[in-house]
Amino acid sequence: MDHLNLLKVISGNKFTDSRGWFTESYNKRQLAEQGIGVEFVQDNHSYSACKGTLRGIHFQKEPKAQSKLVRCTRGAILDVVVDLRKGSATYKQWWSYKLSAENCKQLFIPKGFGHAFVTLEDDTEIQYKVDEYYSKEHDRSIRYDDPELAIDWQVKAPILSEKDLAAPPLADSDADFSITVLVTGAQGQLGHDVLGQLEERGIRGVGADIGDFDITDGGSTEAYINSLKPDVVVHCAAYTAVDMAEDERELCRKVNVIGTANIAESCKRIGAAMVYISTDYVFDGSGDRPWAEDETVSPLGIYGETKAEGELAVRKTLDKHIIVRTSWVFGKNGSNFVKTMLRLGRERDKVRVVDDQVGAPTYTVDLARLVCDMLQTNRYGTYHATGEGWCSWASFAEKIFALTGVQATVVPVPSSEYQTKARRPLNSRLGKDRLDKNGFERLPHWQDALERFLKELGEEVRA
């Protein structure tokens, strides 16, 4: 998400002798070595007679957007680039570079950025390559002095064309650029809601699930991600059958560790960031205080063990990563505790529910909103994100019944009387200091979230 992975300043070599000088202005192989693999189709040449001539901010809309390779062949310019990609950590930010005939520097500007320049000398010429033909229908401009951008042009009274003077501000522009976010596990509860949240924000989200590519196959993963070239991957896909994992240990490790490592390696190759969804099960649940983000993990079973190993694979591979540990998730697009309790409460007079495991129910709509806030930043690291407040599974069930009028009685039982193949942590409280320190909003209280979720399910909620 760092603009420096996209904008490239290319320094040319001048070979000088008594006759003058020579330089290579274009070398496809050398550009490819810097990650510039576009195919240029048109060369443009611009001449400005007077110092202070300002051209821009220009771009072409999708599907005729252009990447540019700009150089100044006579005189000098201040070249200005603006990030127009919704969802980018640097959306609406701008950068300026001095290009001149003397310094022989070139600037590569990818699609999704607005471009402009102001001449610093009389009789200035620039030449630039583009990878898409000019299209009058898609040609657009943004007002050079848009206060929202606040660009420092280093000139007081620039000379502009009538077209550029009449350009709208960015807020009124129909610029249609966005970062691309790949969401794995798109059919699951969280993946589904992340895609919905991206759509609400006008950010391009691409959902993938097991039918699209096999994350446990490195070649398949690399091919899919390389073809899409996302800016961010939100990795929700996982083996989450906690009890079954104890019998299918190899498959669980293959999905949660090897699959996650494959995603991280593919992200590294293309410079993408990664958001990895992890779990409270990485801790053993001892004590009664909230677990801090930097505490040593100590999982009880294979599920938690493999999720912890997945975290490690992400940290070792990528600098640009966000790890989000959460707990007790519920959402519309999948099975969960809330739906199970509603079904059992309407089938039975009494429902036995564990009362000595304490944690925080988390609504995937709320978590998806936070994940989308996070991926638009470069505030990388490990975070805990759950609904506010804590409860036991039994008190959670009681609240579900109270809000919906279900008449069944919750019978609290200790974990020792509710035998499962995999041990669950008794204390799933997760501390959220890192959310606070990095300026992210905590999720709403779990009771507030539960009411909203029940309404989403079409339940009549009692006050």
C-alpha positions in Angstrom: 0.0 0.0 0.0 3.1 2.2 0.1 3.2 4.6 -2.9 6.9 4.0 -3.3 6.1 0.4 -4.4 4.2 1.9 -7.4 5.8 5.2 -8.3 9.3 4.7 -9.6 12.0 7.3 -10.1 14.4 6.0 -12.7 17.8 7.6 -12.9 19.4 7.6 -16.3 23.2 7.3 -17.0 24.8 10.0 -19.2 27.9 9.0 -21.2 29.7 12.2 -22.0 32.7 13.0 -24.3 34.0 15.9 -26.3 31.1 15.6 -28.8 28.3 15.7 -26.2 26.5 12.8 -24.4 24.5 9.6 -24.8 21.8 8.0 -22.6 19.3 5.2 -22.9 15.8 6.7 -22.7 14.0 3.3 -22.7 15.2 -0.2 -21.8 12.3 -2.7 -21.4 14.5 -5.3 -19.6 15.8 -2.8 -17.0 12.2 -1.5 -16.3 11.0 -5.1 -15.9 13.7 -5.6 -13.2 12.1 -2.7 -11.3 8.7 -4.3 -11.5 7.5 -2.2 -14.5 6.1 -4.7 -17.0 3.6 -2.6 -18.9 3.6 -2.4 -22.7 3.7 1.1 -23.9 1.6 1.9 -27.1 2.0 5.6 -27.6 4.6 8.3 -27.2 3.6 12.0 -26.5 5.7 15.1 -26.7 4.8 18.4 -25.0 6.4 21.9 -25.4 5.7 24.8 -23.1 7.1 28.3 -24.1 6.9 30.0 -20.7 8.1 29.2 -17.2 5.1 28.6 -14.9 3.0 26.8 -17.4 0.9 24.2 -15.5 -0.7 21.2 -17.3 -3.1 19.0 -15.3 -4.2 17.3 -13.1 -5.0 14.8 -15.9 -6.0 11.1 -16.1 -8.1 8.8 -18.2 -11.0 6.8 -16.6 -11.2 3.1 -16.6 -11.2 1.1 -18.8 -8.9 3.4 -20.7 -6.7 4.4 -17.8 -3.0 5.0 -18.6 0.3 4.3 -17.0 3.0 6.9 -17.9 6.8 7.0 -18.2 7.7 10.7 -18.1 11.0 12.5 -18.8 12.0 16.1 -19.4 14.1 16.5 -22.5 14.6 20.3 -22.4 14.4 22.7 -19.5 12.9 21.5 -16.2 9.5 20.6 -14.6 8.0 20.0 -11.2 6.2 16.7 -11.9 3.2 16.1 -9.6 1.3 12.9 -8.9 -1.9 12.4 -6.9 -3.2 9.1 -5.6 -6.8 8.8 -6.8 -7.4 5.1 -5.7 -10.2 4.7 -3.2 -9.1 2.5 -0.3 -5.5 3.4 -0.7 -3.5 4.3 2.5 -2.4 7.3 0.5 -5.7 8.3 -1.1 -5.7 12.0 -2.0 -2.0 12.4 -1.1 0.4 14.0 -3.7 4.1 13.9 -4.4 6.4 16.1 -6.5 9.6 15.3 -8.3 12.0 17.6 -10.3 12.7 16.2 -13.7 15.1 18.0 -16.0 17.1 17.6 -19.1 20.2 17.9 -16.9 19.3 15.1 -14.3 17.9 12.7 -16.9 15.5 11.3 -14.4 12.3 9.6 -15.4 9.1 9.0 -13.4 6.9 5.9 -13.8 3.3 6.7 -12.9 0.9 3.7 -12.7 -2.8 3.7 -13.4 -4.9 5.2 -10.6 -2.8 8.3 -10.2 -3.5 11.8 -11.5 -0.6 13.5 -13.3 0.4 17.2 -13.7 3.5 19.3 -14.1 4.5 22.9 -14.0 7.5 24.2 -16.0 10.4 25.7 -14.1 12.1 27.2 -17.1 11.1 28.7 -20.5 11.2 26.5 -23.6 10.6 23.3 -21.7 9.8 20.0 -23.4 8.6 16.7 -21.9 8.2 13.3 -23.6 6.2 10.4 -22.1 5.1 7.0 -22.9 1.6 5.6 -22.2 0.3 2.1 -22.2 -3.2 3.0 -23.4 -4.2 5.1 -26.4 -5.7 8.5 -25.9 -9.5 8.4 -25.5 -11.4 11.7 -25.6 -14.4 9.9 -24.0 -12.4 8.9 -21.0 -10.1 12.0 -20.7 -10.6 13.8 -17.4 -9.0 16.7 -15.4 -9.1 17.7 -11.7 -8.8 21.3 -10.5 -5.2 22.1 -9.9 -5.9 24.3 -6.8 -8.4 21.9 -5.2 -8.2 22.8 -1.5 -8.8 19.2 -0.6 -5.4 18.3 -2.2 -3.6 21.5 -1.3 -0.7 21.0 -3.7 2.3 23.3 -3.5 3.1 24.2 -7.1 5.9 26.5 -6.2 4.5 29.2 -8.5 2.2 32.1 -7.7 0.3 32.6 -11.0 0.5 29.5 -13.2 -0.4 29.7 -16.9 -3.3 27.3 -17.6 -5.5 26.2 -20.5 -9.2 26.9 -20.4 -9.9 23.2 -20.0 -7.7 23.0 -16.9 -9.2 26.2 -15.4 -12.7 24.7 -15.8 -11.8 21.3 -14.2 -13.9 20.2 -11.3 -12.5 19.5 -7.8 -11.9 15.8 -6.9 -15.1 15.7 -4.8 -17.1 16.4 -8.0 -15.0 14.2 -10.3 -16.1 10.9 -11.7 -12.7 9.3 -11.1 -13.3 5.5 -10.8 -10.1 4.2 -9.4 -9.8 1.8 -6.5 -7.3 -0.5 -4.9 -8.1 -4.2 -5.4 -8.7 -6.3 -2.3 -8.8 -10.1 -2.6 -10.9 -11.8 0.1 -10.3 -15.5 0.7 -13.0 -17.6 2.4 -15.5 -15.3 0.7 -18.4 -17.6 1.4 -17.8 -17.6 5.1 -19.3 -15.3 7.7 -16.5 -12.7 7.9 -15.4 -12.9 4.2 -19.0 -12.3 3.1 -19.3 -9.2 5.3 -15.8 -7.8 4.3 -16.9 -7.9 0.7 -20.1 -6.1 1.5 -18.2 -3.4 3.4 -15.8 -3.0 0.5 -18.7 -2.5 -1.9 -20.2 0.1 0.4 -17.0 2.1 0.3 -16.5 1.9 -3.5 -13.5 -0.3 -3.1 -13.0 -3.1 -5.6 -13.3 -6.4 -3.7 -12.7 -9.8 -5.3 -14.0 -12.8 -3.4 -12.4 -16.2 -3.7 -13.2 -19.6 -2.1 -12.1 -23.2 -2.5 -13.5 -23.4 -6.0 -11.4 -20.6 -7.3 -7.9 -21.8 -6.2 -6.4 -24.1 -3.7 -4.5 -22.2 -1.1 -2.6 -25.4 -0.1 -1.1 -25.6 -3.6 1.7 -23.0 -3.9 1.6 -22.9 -7.7 -2.2 -22.5 -7.8 -2.1 -19.7 -5.2 0.7 -17.9 -6.9 -1.0 -18.1 -10.3 -4.3 -16.8 -9.1 -2.8 -13.9 -7.0 -0.4 -12.9 -9.7 -3.1 -12.8 -12.3 -5.2 -10.5 -10.1 -2.4 -8.5 -8.6 -4.4 -7.3 -5.6 -3.1 -4.4 -3.4 -4.3 -6.2 -0.3 -5.3 -9.8 0.6 -7.7 -10.3 3.5 -7.1 -14.0 4.4 -10.3 -15.3 6.0 -10.1 -18.8 4.7 -9.2 -21.4 7.3 -9.8 -24.8 8.7 -12.1 -24.0 11.7 -13.7 -27.3 12.7 -12.1 -27.2 16.2 -13.0 -30.8 17.3 -12.6 -32.4 13.9 -9.2 -30.9 13.6 -8.0 -33.2 16.4 -8.6 -36.1 14.0 -7.6 -34.3 10.8 -4.4 -32.7 12.1 -2.6 -33.0 8.8 -5.4 -31.4 6.8 -5.8 -28.6 9.5 -2.1 -27.8 9.3 -2.1 -27.9 5.6 -4.8 -25.3 5.3 -3.9 -23.1 8.2 -0.1 -23.1 8.0 0.9 -24.1 4.5 -2.1 -22.3 2.9 -1.4 -19.1 4.9 2.3 -19.3 4.0 1.5 -19.6 0.3 -0.7 -16.5 0.5 2.0 -14.6 2.3 4.7 -15.6 -0.2 2.5 -14.6 -3.2 1.8 -11.3 -1.5 5.5 -10.7 -1.1 6.2 -11.3 -4.8 3.8 -8.6 -5.9 4.3 -6.2 -3.1 0.8 -6.6 -1.7 -0.2 -6.2 2.0 -2.0 -9.0 3.9 -4.6 -9.0 6.6 -4.6 -12.4 8.4 -7.6 -13.3 10.6 -6.5 -15.3 13.7 -8.2 -16.4 16.9 -8.3 -16.3 20.7 -7.4 -20.1 20.6 -3.7 -19.2 20.2 -3.8 -18.7 24.0 -4.4 -21.4 26.6 -7.1 -19.5 28.5 -5.4 -19.5 31.9 -6.1 -16.7 34.4 -8.8 -14.1 34.2 -7.1 -11.0 32.8 -7.2 -10.0 29.2 -4.5 -11.4 26.9 -2.2 -8.7 25.5 -1.2 -8.6 21.8 2.4 -9.3 22.5 2.1 -12.2 24.9 3.6 -15.6 24.1 1.1 -17.9 22.5 0.3 -21.2 24.2 -2.5 -23.0 22.3 -4.4 -26.0 23.8 -5.2 -27.9 20.6 -4.3 -28.3 16.9 -6.6 -25.6 15.7 -5.0 -22.9 17.9 -1.6 -24.3 17.2 -2.0 -24.1 13.4 -3.4 -20.6 13.6 -0.4 -19.5 15.7 1.9 -21.1 13.1 0.0 -19.2 10.4 0.7 -16.0 12.3 4.4 -16.8 12.4 4.5 -17.5 8.7 2.9 -14.1 7.9 5.3 -12.2 10.2 8.4 -14.0 8.8 7.4 -13.4 5.2 5.8 -9.9 5.1 6.6 -6.5 6.6 3.2 -5.2 5.3 0.9 -7.3 7.4 -2.0 -6.9 9.9 -2.9 -9.9 12.1 -6.4 -9.6 13.7 -7.2 -12.0 16.5 -10.9 -12.3 17.3 -13.4 -14.6 19.1 -16.9 -16.0 19.2 -17.9 -14.7 15.8 -21.4 -14.6 14.5 -22.8 -13.4 11.2 -25.6 -14.0 8.7 -23.7 -15.9 6.1 -22.9 -19.1 8.0 -23.6 -21.2 11.1 -22.8 -19.9 14.5 -23.8 -20.0 18.2 -26.7 -17.6 17.9 -28.4 -19.5 15.2 -27.8 -22.8 17.0 -29.3 -21.4 20.2 -32.4 -20.1 18.4 -32.9 -23.5 16.9 -32.3 -25.5 20.1 -34.3 -23.1 22.2 -37.4 -23.6 20.0 -37.0 -27.4 20.0 -36.3 -28.0 23.7 -37.5 -26.9 27.1 -33.9 -26.8 28.5 -30.6 -26.1 26.8 -27.3 -27.0 28.6 -24.6 -24.4 27.9 -21.1 -24.1 29.3 -20.7 -21.3 31.9 -17.0 -21.3 32.8 -15.7 -20.2 29.4 -15.6 -16.4 29.2 -15.0 -14.3 26.1 -16.5 -11.6 23.8 -19.1 -12.3 21.1 -18.1 -10.6 17.8 -20.5 -9.5 15.0 -18.9 -10.0 11.7 -20.5 -6.8 10.3 -18.6 -4.8 13.0 -15.4 -6.7 12.5 -15.6 -6.3 8.7 -15.9 -2.6 9.1 -12.8 -2.5 11.3 -10.8 -4.7 8.9 -11.7 -2.4 6.0 -10.6 0.6 8.1 -7.3 -1.2 8.8 -6.5 -2.2 5.2 -6.7 1.4 4.2 -3.7 2.3 6.4 -0.1 1.2 6.8 -0.5 0.7 10.6 0.8 -2.8 10.5 1.1 -5.2 13.4 -1.0 -7.6 15.6 -4.3 -6.5 16.9 -7.2 -7.9 19.1 -10.6 -7.1 17.8 -13.8 -8.4 19.5 -17.1 -7.0 20.7 -16.8 -4.9 23.8 -17.7 -6.5 27.2 -17.4 -10.1 28.2 -19.8 -13.0 29.0 -19.9 -16.7 29.3 -21.5 -18.9 26.7 -24.4 -19.5 29.1 -25.1 -15.8 29.7 -24.8 -15.2 25.9 -27.5 -17.8 25.4 -29.7 -16.3 28.1 -29.4 -12.9 26.3 -30.4 -14.5 23.0 -33.5 -16.0 24.5 -34.4 -12.9 26.4 -34.3 -10.7 23.3 -36.3 -13.1 21.1 -38.8 -14.4 23.7 -37.6 -18.0 23.4 -39.0 -19.8 26.5 -36.4 -22.4 26.9 -34.3 -22.4 30.1 -30.5 -22.2 29.9 -28.9 -24.7 32.2 -25.3 -23.6 33.0 -22.8 -26.4 33.2 -19.0 -26.5 33.7 -16.7 -27.5 30.8 -15.9 -30.7 32.7 -19.5 -31.8 32.1 -19.6 -30.9 28.5 -17.0 -33.1 27.0 -15.5 -32.2 23.6 -12.6 -33.6 21.7 -10.7 -30.3 21.7 -10.1 -28.3 24.9 -11.4 -24.8 24.8 -9.7 -21.8 26.5 -11.6 -20.8 29.7 -10.4 -17.2 29.4 -10.8 -15.7 26.0 -10.7 -12.1 27.1 -8.5 -10.2 24.6 -6.9 -6.8 25.5 -7.1 -4.1 22.9 -4.4 -1.6 23.8 -2.9 -1.7 20.3 -6.3 -0.7 18.7 -6.4 2.3 21.0 -2.7 3.3 20.4 -3.1 3.2 16.7 -6.3 5.2 16.5 -8.8 2.5 15.5 -12.3 2.5 17.0 -13.2 -0.5 19.2 -16.2 -2.6 18.2 -19.6 -1.9 19.7 -20.7 -3.8 22.8 -21.6 -7.4 22.1 -25.2 -6.9 23.4 -25.7 -4.0 21.0 -24.3 -6.2 18.2 -26.5 -9.1 19.1 -29.6 -7.0 18.8 -28.6 -5.7 15.4 -27.8 -9.3 14.2 -31.1 -10.7 15.4 -32.9 -7.9 13.4 -30.8 -8.8 10.4 -32.1 -12.4 10.8 -35.6 -11.1 10.8 -36.2 -11.8 14.5 -38.6 -9.6 16.5 -36.3 -8.1 19.2 -37.7 -7.3 22.6 -36.5 -4.1 24.3 
